Amino acid sequence: MSKSVSSSKGNSSNTSASNSSAEGVPGESKTSVLDANVLVLNRFYMAIRVISVRRSLTLLYRQCAEVIGNEDGTFISYDFDSWCELSQLTSLEKQPGEEYIQAVDFELQAPRIVRLTRFDRMPAQSLRFNRKNLFARDDHTCQYCGKTEPTNKLSLDHVIPRSHGGPTTWENIVCCCLKCNSRKGGRTPKQAHMGLLNDPVKPRFNPVMIASADDPRYECWKTFLPAAG
């Protein structure tokens, strides 16, 4: 059986945009429905990572994962076929926050949570150091003035500038608005008389998991996430 899916928002799934960043920090792409976030649980319902809708559908089709849905406060598991059947019903009366992908002859609802059917361990891999996780860690808030901005109005700043020997690490990169970034320039916070709201540290948990849970689309994640503190 072969099923082909594409984003229900046109051809945007193939569109990406690069954002300016502190030198040495990997970039980040714009998202479509297929690139939206999906929380991954291990076999024992422990949150282990965030993947894209596209990747989750591959795992689902290969029977490596099942969708975890919420019906009246009860979590129910769906394999690929049963999720397709449910999607055909829910697409007739779509609810706020639901997103759909256009399949060959029906719309497939984008999963929010999947559970791996074989994996029972916590991942040993290190948290990925990139723009997405850095912005999520700092809650899209300038660490100098405290202003919250959309991603396209933010940059990343080396607290100790590279010209002063500052490294590109979790502990030396902060989210910064464009105005503060321009004001600080190539100076240290002390030289620029600009204090930090928080000391930059490597997060204990995946910051995208924690930050995404504040998005109404991912409200269902909160049951499975650790406290951010």
Contacts in CASP RR format, 6 or more apart in sequence:
PFRMAT RR
TARGET T0000
AUTHOR 0000-0000-0000
METHOD contacts of the structure
MODEL  1
MSKSVSSSKGNSSNTSASNSSAEGVPGESKTSVLDANVLVLNRFYMAIRV
ISVRRSLTLLYRQCAEVIGNEDGTFISYDFDSWCELSQLTSLEKQPGEEY
IQAVDFELQAPRIVRLTRFDRMPAQSLRFNRKNLFARDDHTCQYCGKTEP
TNKLSLDHVIPRSHGGPTTWENIVCCCLKCNSRKGGRTPKQAHMGLLNDP
VKPRFNPVMIASADDPRYECWKTFLPAAG
3 61 0 8 1.000
3 84 0 8 1.000
3 103 0 8 1.000
3 104 0 8 1.000
4 103 0 8 1.000
4 104 0 8 1.000
5 34 0 8 1.000
5 57 0 8 1.000
5 101 0 8 1.000
5 102 0 8 1.000
5 103 0 8 1.000
5 108 0 8 1.000
6 13 0 8 1.000
6 34 0 8 1.000
6 101 0 8 1.000
6 102 0 8 1.000
7 13 0 8 1.000
7 32 0 8 1.000
7 33 0 8 1.000
7 34 0 8 1.000
7 101 0 8 1.000
7 102 0 8 1.000
8 33 0 8 1.000
8 99 0 8 1.000
8 100 0 8 1.000
8 101 0 8 1.000
8 102 0 8 1.000
8 107 0 8 1.000
9 32 0 8 1.000
9 33 0 8 1.000
12 30 0 8 1.000
12 32 0 8 1.000
13 32 0 8 1.000
13 33 0 8 1.000
13 34 0 8 1.000
13 35 0 8 1.000
13 54 0 8 1.000
15 30 0 8 1.000
15 32 0 8 1.000
16 29 0 8 1.000
16 30 0 8 1.000
17 29 0 8 1.000
17 30 0 8 1.000
18 27 0 8 1.000
18 29 0 8 1.000
19 27 0 8 1.000
19 28 0 8 1.000
19 131 0 8 1.000
19 151 0 8 1.000
19 152 0 8 1.000
20 155 0 8 1.000
21 27 0 8 1.000
21 131 0 8 1.000
21 155 0 8 1.000
21 156 0 8 1.000
22 155 0 8 1.000
22 156 0 8 1.000
22 157 0 8 1.000
22 158 0 8 1.000
22 168 0 8 1.000
22 173 0 8 1.000
23 162 0 8 1.000
23 168 0 8 1.000
24 168 0 8 1.000
25 129 0 8 1.000
25 130 0 8 1.000
25 131 0 8 1.000
25 134 0 8 1.000
25 156 0 8 1.000
25 168 0 8 1.000
25 173 0 8 1.000
26 129 0 8 1.000
26 130 0 8 1.000
26 131 0 8 1.000
27 130 0 8 1.000
27 131 0 8 1.000
28 130 0 8 1.000
28 131 0 8 1.000
28 132 0 8 1.000
28 135 0 8 1.000
28 151 0 8 1.000
29 35 0 8 1.000
33 53 0 8 1.000
33 99 0 8 1.000
33 100 0 8 1.000
33 101 0 8 1.000
33 110 0 8 1.000
34 52 0 8 1.000
34 53 0 8 1.000
34 54 0 8 1.000
34 101 0 8 1.000
34 110 0 8 1.000
35 52 0 8 1.000
35 53 0 8 1.000
35 54 0 8 1.000
36 52 0 8 1.000
36 53 0 8 1.000
36 99 0 8 1.000
36 110 0 8 1.000
36 217 0 8 1.000
37 50 0 8 1.000
37 51 0 8 1.000
37 52 0 8 1.000
37 53 0 8 1.000
37 208 0 8 1.000
37 212 0 8 1.000
37 218 0 8 1.000
38 50 0 8 1.000
38 51 0 8 1.000
38 52 0 8 1.000
38 53 0 8 1.000
38 55 0 8 1.000
38 56 0 8 1.000
38 110 0 8 1.000
38 111 0 8 1.000
38 112 0 8 1.000
38 113 0 8 1.000
38 114 0 8 1.000
39 47 0 8 1.000
39 50 0 8 1.000
39 112 0 8 1.000
39 113 0 8 1.000
39 114 0 8 1.000
39 209 0 8 1.000
39 212 0 8 1.000
39 218 0 8 1.000
39 221 0 8 1.000
39 224 0 8 1.000
39 225 0 8 1.000
40 47 0 8 1.000
40 48 0 8 1.000
40 49 0 8 1.000
40 50 0 8 1.000
40 51 0 8 1.000
40 56 0 8 1.000
40 65 0 8 1.000
40 113 0 8 1.000
40 114 0 8 1.000
40 115 0 8 1.000
40 116 0 8 1.000
41 47 0 8 1.000
41 48 0 8 1.000
41 68 0 8 1.000
41 113 0 8 1.000
41 114 0 8 1.000
41 115 0 8 1.000
41 116 0 8 1.000
41 224 0 8 1.000
42 48 0 8 1.000
42 115 0 8 1.000
42 116 0 8 1.000
42 119 0 8 1.000
42 120 0 8 1.000
42 121 0 8 1.000
42 122 0 8 1.000
43 115 0 8 1.000
43 116 0 8 1.000
43 117 0 8 1.000
43 118 0 8 1.000
43 119 0 8 1.000
43 120 0 8 1.000
44 120 0 8 1.000
45 115 0 8 1.000
45 224 0 8 1.000
46 122 0 8 1.000
46 224 0 8 1.000
47 209 0 8 1.000
47 221 0 8 1.000
47 224 0 8 1.000
47 225 0 8 1.000
47 226 0 8 1.000
48 116 0 8 1.000
48 119 0 8 1.000
48 122 0 8 1.000
48 123 0 8 1.000
49 123 0 8 1.000
49 206 0 8 1.000
50 206 0 8 1.000
50 208 0 8 1.000
50 209 0 8 1.000
50 212 0 8 1.000
51 59 0 8 1.000
51 114 0 8 1.000
53 99 0 8 1.000
53 101 0 8 1.000
53 110 0 8 1.000
53 111 0 8 1.000
56 65 0 8 1.000
56 67 0 8 1.000
56 111 0 8 1.000
56 114 0 8 1.000
57 101 0 8 1.000
57 108 0 8 1.000
57 111 0 8 1.000
59 65 0 8 1.000
59 114 0 8 1.000
59 116 0 8 1.000
60 66 0 8 1.000
60 67 0 8 1.000
60 79 0 8 1.000
60 80 0 8 1.000
60 83 0 8 1.000
60 111 0 8 1.000
60 114 0 8 1.000
61 80 0 8 1.000
63 79 0 8 1.000
63 80 0 8 1.000
63 117 0 8 1.000
64 116 0 8 1.000
64 117 0 8 1.000
64 118 0 8 1.000
65 114 0 8 1.000
65 115 0 8 1.000
65 116 0 8 1.000
65 117 0 8 1.000
66 77 0 8 1.000
66 78 0 8 1.000
66 79 0 8 1.000
66 114 0 8 1.000
66 115 0 8 1.000
66 117 0 8 1.000
67 77 0 8 1.000
67 78 0 8 1.000
67 83 0 8 1.000
67 111 0 8 1.000
67 113 0 8 1.000
67 114 0 8 1.000
68 75 0 8 1.000
68 76 0 8 1.000
68 77 0 8 1.000
68 78 0 8 1.000
68 113 0 8 1.000
68 114 0 8 1.000
68 115 0 8 1.000
69 75 0 8 1.000
69 76 0 8 1.000
69 77 0 8 1.000
69 78 0 8 1.000
69 112 0 8 1.000
69 113 0 8 1.000
69 220 0 8 1.000
70 76 0 8 1.000
70 220 0 8 1.000
75 223 0 8 1.000
77 115 0 8 1.000
78 86 0 8 1.000
83 108 0 8 1.000
83 109 0 8 1.000
83 111 0 8 1.000
84 103 0 8 1.000
84 106 0 8 1.000
84 108 0 8 1.000
86 109 0 8 1.000
87 100 0 8 1.000
87 106 0 8 1.000
87 107 0 8 1.000
87 108 0 8 1.000
87 109 0 8 1.000
88 106 0 8 1.000
88 107 0 8 1.000
90 98 0 8 1.000
90 109 0 8 1.000
91 100 0 8 1.000
91 106 0 8 1.000
91 107 0 8 1.000
91 109 0 8 1.000
94 100 0 8 1.000
96 216 0 8 1.000
97 216 0 8 1.000
97 217 0 8 1.000
98 109 0 8 1.000
98 110 0 8 1.000
99 109 0 8 1.000
99 110 0 8 1.000
99 217 0 8 1.000
100 107 0 8 1.000
100 108 0 8 1.000
100 109 0 8 1.000
100 110 0 8 1.000
101 107 0 8 1.000
101 108 0 8 1.000
101 109 0 8 1.000
101 110 0 8 1.000
102 108 0 8 1.000
112 217 0 8 1.000
112 218 0 8 1.000
112 220 0 8 1.000
112 221 0 8 1.000
113 220 0 8 1.000
113 221 0 8 1.000
113 224 0 8 1.000
127 133 0 8 1.000
127 202 0 8 1.000
127 203 0 8 1.000
127 206 0 8 1.000
129 169 0 8 1.000
129 170 0 8 1.000
131 156 0 8 1.000
132 208 0 8 1.000
133 203 0 8 1.000
133 206 0 8 1.000
133 207 0 8 1.000
133 208 0 8 1.000
134 156 0 8 1.000
134 170 0 8 1.000
134 173 0 8 1.000
134 174 0 8 1.000
134 175 0 8 1.000
135 151 0 8 1.000
135 154 0 8 1.000
135 175 0 8 1.000
136 207 0 8 1.000
136 208 0 8 1.000
136 210 0 8 1.000
136 211 0 8 1.000
136 212 0 8 1.000
137 170 0 8 1.000
137 175 0 8 1.000
137 200 0 8 1.000
137 203 0 8 1.000
137 207 0 8 1.000
138 174 0 8 1.000
138 175 0 8 1.000
138 198 0 8 1.000
138 200 0 8 1.000
139 148 0 8 1.000
139 175 0 8 1.000
139 211 0 8 1.000
140 148 0 8 1.000
140 149 0 8 1.000
140 150 0 8 1.000
140 151 0 8 1.000
140 154 0 8 1.000
140 175 0 8 1.000
141 147 0 8 1.000
141 148 0 8 1.000
141 149 0 8 1.000
141 175 0 8 1.000
141 197 0 8 1.000
142 148 0 8 1.000
142 149 0 8 1.000
142 154 0 8 1.000
142 175 0 8 1.000
142 176 0 8 1.000
142 177 0 8 1.000
142 180 0 8 1.000
143 157 0 8 1.000
143 174 0 8 1.000
143 175 0 8 1.000
143 176 0 8 1.000
143 196 0 8 1.000
143 197 0 8 1.000
143 198 0 8 1.000
143 200 0 8 1.000
144 157 0 8 1.000
144 174 0 8 1.000
144 176 0 8 1.000
144 177 0 8 1.000
144 180 0 8 1.000
144 184 0 8 1.000
144 189 0 8 1.000
144 194 0 8 1.000
144 195 0 8 1.000
144 196 0 8 1.000
144 197 0 8 1.000
145 177 0 8 1.000
145 179 0 8 1.000
145 180 0 8 1.000
146 197 0 8 1.000
147 177 0 8 1.000
149 177 0 8 1.000
153 177 0 8 1.000
153 178 0 8 1.000
154 175 0 8 1.000
154 176 0 8 1.000
154 177 0 8 1.000
154 178 0 8 1.000
155 176 0 8 1.000
155 177 0 8 1.000
155 178 0 8 1.000
155 181 0 8 1.000
156 173 0 8 1.000
156 174 0 8 1.000
156 175 0 8 1.000
156 176 0 8 1.000
157 173 0 8 1.000
157 174 0 8 1.000
157 175 0 8 1.000
157 176 0 8 1.000
157 180 0 8 1.000
157 181 0 8 1.000
157 184 0 8 1.000
158 166 0 8 1.000
158 168 0 8 1.000
158 172 0 8 1.000
158 173 0 8 1.000
159 166 0 8 1.000
159 172 0 8 1.000
159 173 0 8 1.000
159 174 0 8 1.000
159 188 0 8 1.000
159 189 0 8 1.000
159 196 0 8 1.000
159 200 0 8 1.000
160 166 0 8 1.000
160 167 0 8 1.000
160 172 0 8 1.000
160 188 0 8 1.000
161 185 0 8 1.000
161 186 0 8 1.000
161 187 0 8 1.000
161 188 0 8 1.000
162 168 0 8 1.000
163 186 0 8 1.000
164 188 0 8 1.000
166 172 0 8 1.000
170 200 0 8 1.000
170 201 0 8 1.000
170 202 0 8 1.000
170 203 0 8 1.000
171 200 0 8 1.000
171 201 0 8 1.000
171 202 0 8 1.000
172 200 0 8 1.000
173 200 0 8 1.000
174 196 0 8 1.000
174 200 0 8 1.000
176 184 0 8 1.000
180 194 0 8 1.000
183 192 0 8 1.000
183 194 0 8 1.000
184 192 0 8 1.000
184 194 0 8 1.000
185 192 0 8 1.000
189 195 0 8 1.000
189 196 0 8 1.000
204 229 0 8 1.000
205 225 0 8 1.000
205 226 0 8 1.000
205 228 0 8 1.000
209 221 0 8 1.000
209 225 0 8 1.000
210 225 0 8 1.000
210 228 0 8 1.000
212 218 0 8 1.000
212 221 0 8 1.000
213 219 0 8 1.000
213 221 0 8 1.000
213 222 0 8 1.000
213 225 0 8 1.000
END
